[in-house]
Amino acid sequence: MTQAGKVVLVTGVSRDLGRRFARNLADDPAVANVIGVDVTPPEGDLGAVSFVRADLRNPVVAKLLVRERVDTVVHMSVVATPGGMGSRASMKEANVIGTMQLLGACQRSPDVRRVVVKSTTTVYGASHRDPSMFTEEMGPKVMPRSGYSRDALEIEGYVRGFARRRPDVSVAMLRAANVIGPGVDSPIAQYFRLPVVPTVLGFDPRLQFVHEHDLTGALRHAVLTDVAGTFNLAGDGVLLLSQAIRRLGRAGLPVPSFALAAVGSAMRGVGRSEFASDLVNFLIYGRGVDTTRLRDEFGYTPRYTTQQAFCDFASSVDMPPGVPGLAVAEPLLAGLEHALTRTPDVPVRAGGELDG
């Protein structure tokens, strides 16, 4: 019997972006059913989405693909920081091994015909050797040895391997720039919400963002089309870090490069995410990507430029109710003082690149 519409499985629905994307997709008339999968239930309303609590490393996912006759898989569950996982090792296992198991389940499924993977421009890294704009054919100038960017590189390798083994399945990877918007709660969003924003002394990096609505719009476009390949996803233009801070009405706090990670560690004490090495390097060197292929081949044009996306985010930024600025700033300044009064643990290579 012919299916009346697409049956889509979306991973990572416990996080807000994944939940909202799955819910919006379920309202599309071309979609018959959306199944959301994650290890913890989402806090918000999923609407018409059917939720299944499962770890991607569990065989239940493979059974789910077959039982529900899923034809499209959207993978959004790769995380940038350990968070509630507790350790970097747990994060890597969930990211990399979880993706391997998901792709293995897709490979064995007789019904899967489309796989969409939310990747990240972090795969390009950030260093003093970078070009002004990365195209999809380029790789990182300095290979990451750990962290989110390393996970993303490994995951992309497994996705390409899957595409070779199942040429009958169309595969699209969207390398998204840092996602920003009023509804985003990510390490970069938390960084910009600080009352005093630490920057690296002597650096004013070029930043690129994609608005949360453009991320979900591009993913939706990927589900409803069969265009295969790897595509950079970002808003037009760039924004200097100093310009971003001014638009927020915040004060910048220039610190030595080795001290930025220490200040980031202090963020955990005020309920925020710790800086990962990927974010530290991004805040030193910045990153830009070319999006010609996104428009010409993939067929999607972002509604928001980088500056418009950041302005929309900035309009929502305020001090949380009942939390005076000093209460948040004091632990950060204490972390900076501690960093400046001890020998740097992180050596700095020639050109200012962080080692590690």
ZAMARTOR-409728 format. One line per field, with one value per residue (C-alpha): residue number from 1; residue in three letters; z negated, y, x negated. Coordinates in steps of 0.02 Angstrom, whole numbers, m for minus. Layout:
k NUM;...
r ALA;...
Z Z;...
Y Y;...
X X;...
//
This chain:
k 1;2;3;4;5;6;7;8;9;10;11;12;13;14;15;16;17;18;19;20;21;22;23;24;25;26;27;28;29;30;31;32;33;34;35;36;37;38;39;40;41;42;43;44;45;46;47;48;49;50;51;52;53;54;55;56;57;58;59;60;61;62;63;64;65;66;67;68;69;70;71;72;73;74;75;76;77;78;79;80;81;82;83;84;85;86;87;88;89;90;91;92;93;94;95;96;97;98;99;100;101;102;103;104;105;106;107;108;109;110;111;112;113;114;115;116;117;118;119;120;121;122;123;124;125;126;127;128;129;130;131;132;133;134;135;136;137;138;139;140;141;142;143;144;145;146;147;148;149;150;151;152;153;154;155;156;157;158;159;160;161;162;163;164;165;166;167;168;169;170;171;172;173;174;175;176;177;178;179;180;181;182;183;184;185;186;187;188;189;190;191;192;193;194;195;196;197;198;199;200;201;202;203;204;205;206;207;208;209;210;211;212;213;214;215;216;217;218;219;220;221;222;223;224;225;226;227;228;229;230;231;232;233;234;235;236;237;238;239;240;241;242;243;244;245;246;247;248;249;250;251;252;253;254;255;256;257;258;259;260;261;262;263;264;265;266;267;268;269;270;271;272;273;274;275;276;277;278;279;280;281;282;283;284;285;286;287;288;289;290;291;292;293;294;295;296;297;298;299;300;301;302;303;304;305;306;307;308;309;310;311;312;313;314;315;316;317;318;319;320;321;322;323;324;325;326;327;328;329;330;331;332;333;334;335;336;337;338;339;340;341;342;343;344;345;346;347;348;349;350;351;352;353;354;355;356
r MET;THR;GLN;ALA;GLY;LYS;VAL;VAL;LEU;VAL;THR;GLY;VAL;SER;ARG;ASP;LEU;GLY;ARG;ARG;PHE;ALA;ARG;ASN;LEU;ALA;ASP;ASP;PRO;ALA;VAL;ALA;ASN;VAL;ILE;GLY;VAL;ASP;VAL;THR;PRO;PRO;GLU;GLY;ASP;LEU;GLY;ALA;VAL;SER;PHE;VAL;ARG;ALA;ASP;LEU;ARG;ASN;PRO;VAL;VAL;ALA;LYS;LEU;LEU;VAL;ARG;GLU;ARG;VAL;ASP;THR;VAL;VAL;HIS;MET;SER;VAL;VAL;ALA;THR;PRO;GLY;GLY;MET;GLY;SER;ARG;ALA;SER;MET;LYS;GLU;ALA;ASN;VAL;ILE;GLY;THR;MET;GLN;LEU;LEU;GLY;ALA;CYS;GLN;ARG;SER;PRO;ASP;VAL;ARG;ARG;VAL;VAL;VAL;LYS;SER;THR;THR;THR;VAL;TYR;GLY;ALA;SER;HIS;ARG;ASP;PRO;SER;MET;PHE;THR;GLU;GLU;MET;GLY;PRO;LYS;VAL;MET;PRO;ARG;SER;GLY;TYR;SER;ARG;ASP;ALA;LEU;GLU;ILE;GLU;GLY;TYR;VAL;ARG;GLY;PHE;ALA;ARG;ARG;ARG;PRO;ASP;VAL;SER;VAL;ALA;MET;LEU;ARG;ALA;ALA;ASN;VAL;ILE;GLY;PRO;GLY;VAL;ASP;SER;PRO;ILE;ALA;GLN;TYR;PHE;ARG;LEU;PRO;VAL;VAL;PRO;THR;VAL;LEU;GLY;PHE;ASP;PRO;ARG;LEU;GLN;PHE;VAL;HIS;GLU;HIS;ASP;LEU;THR;GLY;ALA;LEU;ARG;HIS;ALA;VAL;LEU;THR;ASP;VAL;ALA;GLY;THR;PHE;ASN;LEU;ALA;GLY;ASP;GLY;VAL;LEU;LEU;LEU;SER;GLN;ALA;ILE;ARG;ARG;LEU;GLY;ARG;ALA;GLY;LEU;PRO;VAL;PRO;SER;PHE;ALA;LEU;ALA;ALA;VAL;GLY;SER;ALA;MET;ARG;GLY;VAL;GLY;ARG;SER;GLU;PHE;ALA;SER;ASP;LEU;VAL;ASN;PHE;LEU;ILE;TYR;GLY;ARG;GLY;VAL;ASP;THR;THR;ARG;LEU;ARG;ASP;GLU;PHE;GLY;TYR;THR;PRO;ARG;TYR;THR;THR;GLN;GLN;ALA;PHE;CYS;ASP;PHE;ALA;SER;SER;VAL;ASP;MET;PRO;PRO;GLY;VAL;PRO;GLY;LEU;ALA;VAL;ALA;GLU;PRO;LEU;LEU;ALA;GLY;LEU;GLU;HIS;ALA;LEU;THR;ARG;THR;PRO;ASP;VAL;PRO;VAL;ARG;ALA;GLY;GLY;GLU;LEU;ASP;GLY
Z 0;49;m92;m94;m151;m220;m383;m466;m617;m703;m833;m968;m1007;m1192;m1146;m1100;m919;m883;m969;m875;m708;m733;m787;m638;m518;m583;m523;m343;m229;m138;m300;m365;m530;m631;m764;m888;m973;m1120;m1284;m1386;m1355;m1290;m1411;m1285;m1188;m1040;m960;m836;m852;m921;m1051;m1082;m1226;m1162;m1153;m975;m1031;m1076;m949;m976;m848;m708;m755;m755;m578;m514;m616;m570;m391;m411;m243;m304;m450;m516;m635;m755;m916;m905;m1055;m1073;m1262;m1386;m1488;m1583;m1508;m1638;m1538;m1370;m1348;m1371;m1249;m1117;m1137;m1120;m969;m870;m922;m925;m745;m689;m763;m684;m512;m535;m570;m415;m309;m360;m337;m174;m181;m218;m62;m133;m271;m328;m450;m543;m544;m589;m515;m667;m559;m475;m641;m677;m659;m595;m434;m382;m216;m216;m168;m177;m35;m57;29;m100;m261;m422;m411;m586;m623;m787;m908;m1024;m1062;m963;m800;m807;m837;m691;m574;m621;m602;m428;m379;m434;m341;m179;m203;m225;m65;32;m38;m5;159;167;15;45;m92;m135;m264;m320;m397;m503;m570;m752;m776;m854;m892;m1035;m1072;m1069;m1230;m1175;m1235;m1111;m1160;m1345;m1309;m1230;m1373;m1499;m1577;m1542;m1383;m1388;m1226;m1178;m1189;m1015;m917;m839;m743;m600;m652;m551;m615;m554;m625;m714;m589;m443;m521;m538;m366;m282;m372;m318;m139;m151;m207;m65;75;135;163;100;46;m86;m105;m211;m300;m362;m344;m219;m281;m438;m603;m702;m884;m939;m835;m912;m1088;m1049;m978;m1140;m1242;m1339;m1393;m1320;m1436;m1341;m1421;m1368;m1263;m1398;m1521;m1414;m1449;m1635;m1629;m1534;m1671;m1796;m1695;m1762;m1934;m1874;m1782;m1610;m1492;m1506;m1356;m1245;m1154;m991;m1055;m1124;m955;m867;m981;m937;m749;m693;m538;m373;m251;m72;m45;146;157;30;146;318;289;130;174;6;m30;m214;m261;m387;m356;m493;m556;m553;m645;m780;m795;m822;m957;m1035;m1049;m1169;m1278;m1453;m1629;m1700;m1824;m2002;m1956;m1973;m1851;m1988;m2050;m1878;m1844;m2010;m1981;m1805;m1864;m2003;m1872;m1770;m1922;m1960;m1780;m1777;m1939;m1885;m1744;m1589;m1576;m1390;m1285;m1142;m975;m856;m783;m942;m909;m1065;m1087;m1130
Y 0;171;290;450;557;552;462;557;510;657;632;759;818;845;1005;1155;1172;988;992;1146;1080;912;996;1115;974;872;1011;997;917;820;731;589;557;625;518;607;509;558;490;612;678;857;990;1079;1024;909;933;793;717;539;530;374;376;286;295;290;153;44;m85;m16;121;m6;m93;74;115;m50;m52;126;112;270;339;497;518;688;676;825;746;785;895;1026;1013;868;954;825;684;721;693;720;529;509;652;572;403;477;584;465;291;349;411;251;147;258;245;57;48;155;43;m112;m28;m70;90;231;336;503;549;729;768;932;957;1113;1236;1193;1052;1186;1231;1405;1456;1593;1491;1494;1567;1713;1594;1405;1312;1137;1056;1127;1046;1119;1198;1132;963;958;824;823;907;943;983;816;725;817;772;588;590;666;528;395;485;485;300;266;362;253;92;145;243;223;338;525;604;790;865;1045;1125;1257;1410;1455;1461;1620;1691;1738;1555;1487;1434;1375;1408;1552;1626;1613;1696;1846;1857;1889;2063;2081;1992;1927;1944;1896;2039;2092;1994;2051;1899;1895;1796;1716;1658;1570;1619;1482;1502;1478;1320;1243;1310;1231;1065;1067;1102;956;839;889;879;748;860;767;836;943;1124;1270;1355;1533;1706;1825;1935;1937;2031;2080;2026;2207;2256;2115;2171;2352;2299;2209;2364;2261;2299;2197;2133;2098;1956;1852;1700;1575;1662;1648;1463;1495;1630;1506;1377;1503;1512;1343;1421;1537;1405;1426;1311;1298;1359;1215;1231;1249;1404;1479;1463;1533;1686;1712;1682;1682;1590;1625;1505;1522;1483;1487;1301;1319;1438;1372;1183;1153;1286;1375;1559;1612;1747;1827;1895;1869;2046;2029;1863;1938;2093;1983;1889;2052;2119;1976;1990;2056;2015;1870;1933;1938;1912;2074;2097;2096;1924;1852;1954;1922;1735;1774;1909;1794;1661;1788;1844;1663;1635;1790;1746;1574;1508;1468;1283;1298;1333;1454;1412;1535;1644;1635;1469;1377;1209;1093
X 0;m69;m108;m3;m151;m326;m363;m505;m610;m695;m832;m875;m698;m732;m824;m720;m775;m745;m575;m517;m578;m491;m329;m327;m369;m222;m104;m165;m33;m170;m216;m109;m197;m343;m427;m540;m679;m789;m856;m752;m576;m563;m502;m391;m239;m275;m105;m69;m243;m252;m390;m495;m618;m773;m962;m1028;m1148;m998;m933;m758;m794;m823;m661;m571;m628;m559;m399;m348;m412;m515;m574;m664;m785;m840;m989;m999;m1062;m1249;m1293;m1430;m1463;m1453;m1317;m1215;m1320;m1452;m1612;m1692;m1706;m1518;m1486;m1597;m1515;m1341;m1392;m1500;m1444;m1263;m1278;m1364;m1222;m1090;m1172;m1187;m1001;m966;m1076;m977;m807;m717;m613;m737;m765;m821;m945;m973;m1114;m1134;m1321;m1419;m1544;m1650;m1721;m1827;m1909;m1974;m2156;m2270;m2295;m2112;m2052;m1932;m1790;m1780;m1695;m1624;m1774;m1895;m1950;m2019;m2192;m2230;m2151;m2056;m2115;m1966;m1801;m1645;m1737;m1828;m1663;m1582;m1726;m1714;m1525;m1537;m1658;m1533;m1392;m1493;m1530;m1345;m1306;m1429;m1355;m1175;m1179;m989;m973;m992;m1098;m1110;m1227;m1197;m1351;m1267;m1357;m1329;m1141;m1073;m902;m785;m743;m921;m1007;m1180;m1358;m1380;m1211;m1254;m1422;m1337;m1212;m1352;m1345;m1531;m1589;m1769;m1867;m2044;m2167;m2224;m2092;m1929;m1866;m1741;m1588;m1449;m1280;m1125;m956;m859;m715;m835;m905;m733;m684;m835;m806;m625;m679;m801;m661;m545;m675;m798;m950;m1104;m1272;m1356;m1303;m1363;m1218;m1244;m1172;m1252;m1394;m1498;m1498;m1651;m1650;m1671;m1519;m1416;m1459;m1414;m1246;m1210;m1250;m1377;m1554;m1696;m1833;m1995;m2095;m2247;m2202;m2249;m2132;m1976;m1950;m1972;m1838;m1730;m1752;m1685;m1525;m1475;m1462;m1324;m1224;m1302;m1396;m1584;m1684;m1740;m1907;m1810;m1722;m1882;m1969;m1815;m1821;m2003;m2006;m1824;m1766;m1678;m1595;m1538;m1353;m1345;m1309;m1167;m1076;m1123;m1117;m1019;m891;m876;m910;m917;m792;m912;m1086;m1215;m1186;m996;m1005;m1114;m1004;m852;m947;m1009;m832;m791;m946;m921;m978;m875;m742;m805;m988;m1087;m1230;m1361;m1304;m1343;m1499;m1588;m1624;m1685;m1803;m1864;m1901;m1998;m2098;m2142;m2197;m2306;m2397;m2457;m2565;m2462;m2420;m2388;m2544;m2523;m2602;m2678;m2542;m2438;m2354;m2296;m2380;m2238
//
